[in-house]
């Protein structure tokens, strides 16, 4: 299974509500066959621009990164599910590259 990174921007809310949204999102991943490796909280920030989603205008958001392995076949349905979630402002999935070798790539080999 390829490795992916899910970038989530959630509505700015209180901690218990954010935990419930995260739990719901990660459970959706797991129920579709994904294996979650890591979850990273990047904190609450001002959005670079106003984002209108589900009849609300968001100016602040809480950023999270979810590192996971999954079949490419589940990604469209997963994104569709996350776009429909009223508490998720912006979901984005990126494919992570294989690990970069530690060899010096710019200089001559020694």
C-alpha beads as a LAMMPS data file, in Angstrom:
LAMMPS data file: protein, C-alpha beads

110 atoms
109 bonds

1 atom types
1 bond types

-500.0 500.0 xlo xhi
-500.0 500.0 ylo yhi
-500.0 500.0 zlo zhi

Masses

1 110.0

Atoms # bond

1 1 1 0.000 0.000 0.000
2 1 1 1.303 3.473 -0.822
3 1 1 1.920 6.044 1.893
4 1 1 -0.185 9.217 1.991
5 1 1 -0.493 12.346 4.082
6 1 1 -3.903 13.834 4.852
7 1 1 -3.808 17.534 5.592
8 1 1 -6.913 18.626 7.489
9 1 1 -8.030 22.134 8.314
10 1 1 -10.807 22.011 10.884
11 1 1 -13.099 24.760 12.112
12 1 1 -11.743 26.631 15.118
13 1 1 -13.584 25.048 18.070
14 1 1 -13.064 23.975 21.647
15 1 1 -10.736 21.023 22.353
16 1 1 -13.435 18.356 23.048
17 1 1 -15.202 19.155 19.781
18 1 1 -11.917 19.042 17.840
19 1 1 -11.077 15.655 19.407
20 1 1 -14.463 14.304 18.318
21 1 1 -13.944 15.519 14.731
22 1 1 -10.473 13.986 14.605
23 1 1 -11.709 10.706 16.028
24 1 1 -14.477 10.643 13.434
25 1 1 -12.025 11.348 10.593
26 1 1 -9.453 8.759 11.695
27 1 1 -12.173 6.134 12.242
28 1 1 -13.340 6.801 8.681
29 1 1 -9.804 6.130 7.448
30 1 1 -9.506 2.907 9.434
31 1 1 -12.965 1.653 8.449
32 1 1 -11.967 1.984 4.785
33 1 1 -8.848 -0.148 5.278
34 1 1 -6.159 2.466 5.905
35 1 1 -3.358 2.030 8.431
36 1 1 -2.670 5.255 10.331
37 1 1 1.004 5.826 11.176
38 1 1 1.037 9.242 12.783
39 1 1 -1.137 12.208 13.711
40 1 1 0.404 15.646 14.099
41 1 1 -1.265 18.778 15.456
42 1 1 0.082 21.932 13.802
43 1 1 -2.083 24.230 15.908
44 1 1 -4.652 26.929 15.315
45 1 1 -3.797 29.619 12.784
46 1 1 -5.323 32.357 10.695
47 1 1 -6.264 31.021 7.286
48 1 1 -4.411 32.639 4.364
49 1 1 -7.790 33.775 3.017
50 1 1 -11.446 33.455 3.994
51 1 1 -12.859 30.030 3.153
52 1 1 -16.612 29.646 2.746
53 1 1 -17.796 26.129 3.509
54 1 1 -21.306 24.901 4.346
55 1 1 -22.743 28.426 4.585
56 1 1 -20.124 29.694 7.047
57 1 1 -17.091 31.880 6.452
58 1 1 -13.961 30.651 8.215
59 1 1 -11.031 32.919 9.031
60 1 1 -9.277 30.644 11.575
61 1 1 -8.593 26.929 11.400
62 1 1 -6.874 24.122 13.262
63 1 1 -4.318 22.272 11.142
64 1 1 -3.598 18.523 11.401
65 1 1 -1.479 16.065 9.421
66 1 1 -2.395 12.373 9.300
67 1 1 0.252 10.003 7.923
68 1 1 -1.280 6.729 6.653
69 1 1 -1.011 3.772 4.286
70 1 1 -3.988 2.988 2.063
71 1 1 -5.089 1.550 -1.231
72 1 1 -5.409 4.231 -3.931
73 1 1 -8.939 2.981 -4.658
74 1 1 -10.337 4.364 -1.373
75 1 1 -9.070 7.938 -1.828
76 1 1 -11.916 9.411 -3.948
77 1 1 -14.612 8.126 -1.571
78 1 1 -12.587 9.278 1.441
79 1 1 -12.193 12.798 0.061
80 1 1 -15.882 12.918 -0.827
81 1 1 -16.763 11.930 2.751
82 1 1 -14.432 14.563 4.236
83 1 1 -15.735 17.306 1.919
84 1 1 -19.260 16.574 3.170
85 1 1 -18.228 16.859 6.841
86 1 1 -19.436 20.272 8.054
87 1 1 -16.550 20.628 10.521
88 1 1 -13.767 20.012 7.987
89 1 1 -12.835 23.229 6.197
90 1 1 -10.262 21.776 3.788
91 1 1 -9.080 18.162 3.342
92 1 1 -6.099 17.449 1.079
93 1 1 -4.379 14.131 0.398
94 1 1 -0.797 13.987 -0.865
95 1 1 1.174 10.904 -1.802
96 1 1 4.407 10.685 0.166
97 1 1 7.575 9.760 -1.686
98 1 1 9.812 6.880 -0.743
99 1 1 12.473 7.702 1.802
100 1 1 15.291 9.886 0.442
101 1 1 18.680 8.215 0.556
102 1 1 21.323 9.693 2.823
103 1 1 23.880 9.713 -0.009
104 1 1 25.233 13.093 -1.009
105 1 1 23.386 13.676 -4.279
106 1 1 24.958 16.959 -5.301
107 1 1 28.664 16.252 -5.084
108 1 1 30.982 13.657 -6.550
109 1 1 30.870 10.168 -5.096
110 1 1 33.823 9.297 -2.912

Bonds

1 1 1 2
2 1 2 3
3 1 3 4
4 1 4 5
5 1 5 6
6 1 6 7
7 1 7 8
8 1 8 9
9 1 9 10
10 1 10 11
11 1 11 12
12 1 12 13
13 1 13 14
14 1 14 15
15 1 15 16
16 1 16 17
17 1 17 18
18 1 18 19
19 1 19 20
20 1 20 21
21 1 21 22
22 1 22 23
23 1 23 24
24 1 24 25
25 1 25 26
26 1 26 27
27 1 27 28
28 1 28 29
29 1 29 30
30 1 30 31
31 1 31 32
32 1 32 33
33 1 33 34
34 1 34 35
35 1 35 36
36 1 36 37
37 1 37 38
38 1 38 39
39 1 39 40
40 1 40 41
41 1 41 42
42 1 42 43
43 1 43 44
44 1 44 45
45 1 45 46
46 1 46 47
47 1 47 48
48 1 48 49
49 1 49 50
50 1 50 51
51 1 51 52
52 1 52 53
53 1 53 54
54 1 54 55
55 1 55 56
56 1 56 57
57 1 57 58
58 1 58 59
59 1 59 60
60 1 60 61
61 1 61 62
62 1 62 63
63 1 63 64
64 1 64 65
65 1 65 66
66 1 66 67
67 1 67 68
68 1 68 69
69 1 69 70
70 1 70 71
71 1 71 72
72 1 72 73
73 1 73 74
74 1 74 75
75 1 75 76
76 1 76 77
77 1 77 78
78 1 78 79
79 1 79 80
80 1 80 81
81 1 81 82
82 1 82 83
83 1 83 84
84 1 84 85
85 1 85 86
86 1 86 87
87 1 87 88
88 1 88 89
89 1 89 90
90 1 90 91
91 1 91 92
92 1 92 93
93 1 93 94
94 1 94 95
95 1 95 96
96 1 96 97
97 1 97 98
98 1 98 99
99 1 99 100
100 1 100 101
101 1 101 102
102 1 102 103
103 1 103 104
104 1 104 105
105 1 105 106
106 1 106 107
107 1 107 108
108 1 108 109
109 1 109 110
